[in-house]
Amino acid sequence: MVLSALLLTAATTLDARAQIAPPRSAGTPYAARNLPDRIVLTPGGDPTREMAVAYRTDATQRVSEAEIAVSVDGPTLSERAVKAIGANPPHAKESANGSALYHQIRFTGLKPDTVYAYRLKGSAGWSEWLQFRTAAAEPKPFRFLYLGDIQNGILTYASRVIRQAFHANGGIELVLHAGDLAAQRDDLDHDDEWGEWNQAAGYNYAIVPQIPATGNHEYVDVVLPNGMESRKLGPYWPLQFALPANGAEPARATTYYVDYQGVRFIVLDGTSAIDLGTMDAQTRWLDATLASSKAKWNVVLFHQPVFTCARPEDIAEIKSAWKPVFDARKVDLVLQGHDHCYSRLTSEAGREASASARRNGAIQGPVYLVSVTGSKMYALNDRSRTQPDRIAEATELYQVVDVAGDRLQFRTYTASGKLYDGFMLERGADGRNRLIELREPMIAVRTCTGMIGPDGGTCVARAK
């Protein structure tokens, strides 16, 4: 009797939540137009020879059509262009902004390390020409951008951080997103949120391949036939991103890997692992994918962190399943989000133990990062004062990573472009990493003092 009442309450709560119209974005409406928008480039399974693009049009453009050409330096691209058609029909989507068709096209048979230009067809004509470069077939220096949760204040606040990252750091070849790209709850209409997400970076998402991981907010709540509350992947994820299909079998829509110029990027889905029963399958796939890697560097990207900087306890399911694999397979970087604070952790024993070990020439295992780009902030937990090497509270950040041979350099910047944290991983002749702190001027540690935030205003970080 009590169980039935609880199940009824859960269903009623979800029904009531669904009936309340969420707020809308101010100003610009996000209705689909007669020219393509929400253009997002993603790498193929082999980014030396394949890229993919997802985009949106109004309901009258029923064919997914592109033109692509090796780039030239004069206005004659259309003379050399070949047509590309999507393998599947576009997907119709109704939203508060009206009807739209979502398209996906894969560009295959490309040449490595080559600049291509492409344009997309809408019912009123073609988009502008957009350029990308395929990955080189051999290891080659490159730079990538890592962003934590964008999620809240997407256009209002997060956009300036993303734009600052591109403006101040030329040559970004990939962008990694650690989940919760949008809130996708009741904070804002979902279609408006994804409209803001696309607007926040504009054409950069169309010319730089994106490597996104899902967070818990990429999922929506559902009530199962038995009345229990569960989750399913939100409708926008498979429409916004044309991702490689090489992931763990029960989570193929959200797990995958990309080999790019000497780095293997492995993307996991913590929400599916914890809530949908795919942990074992993902863990086996993770281990096999690392075991088969021929890359010099292995970087793993997912949402829920192994070591939390905000929550009272570490996330036990993630930590017990994946950390042993990271250790055994010598993962270099673990990039995460979820906690809405900043943490760089190099030893579970704490920053003093880690610093002492480095002074004695110790090798460095996985470096664990947590970061946040949007406006939602959580307060630091107690152990963050002694465990991570570097922390931040109530601070919007972006990270720039440079890969070059036996060196990987990691830099964290604030929203206004100030260097906040940095280190280098150097690969020795023994094949192991040593961590070297960057000896460059950095701003002071940013934390709240009581109710006062690090900028002198209100502390916006709330306890988790």
Secondary structure, DSSP 8 states (H G I E B T S, - for coil): -HHHHHHHHHHHHHHHHHHS-----SSS-----SS-EEEEEEE-SSTTT-EEEEEEE-TT--S-EEEEEE--SSS-HHHH-EEEE-SS--EEEEETTEEEEEEEEEE-S--TT-EEEEEEEETTEE---EEEE---SS---EEEEEE-B--SSIIIIIHHHHHHHHHHSTTEEEEEE-S-SS--SSSS-HHHHHHHHHHHHTTHHHHS-EEE---GGGEEEEE-TTS-EEEEE-TTHHHH----S-S-GGGTTT-EEEEETTEEEEE--HHHHHHSS-HHHHHHHHHHHHHT---SEEEEE-SS-SS-SSSSS--HHHHHHHHHHHHHTT--EEEE-SSSSEEEES-TT-HHHHHHHHHTT--B--EEEE-B-SS-EE---GGGGTSSSEEESS--EEEEEEEETTEEEEEEEETTS-EEEEEEEEE-TTS-EEEEE--S-----B--BTTB-TTSSB--EE--
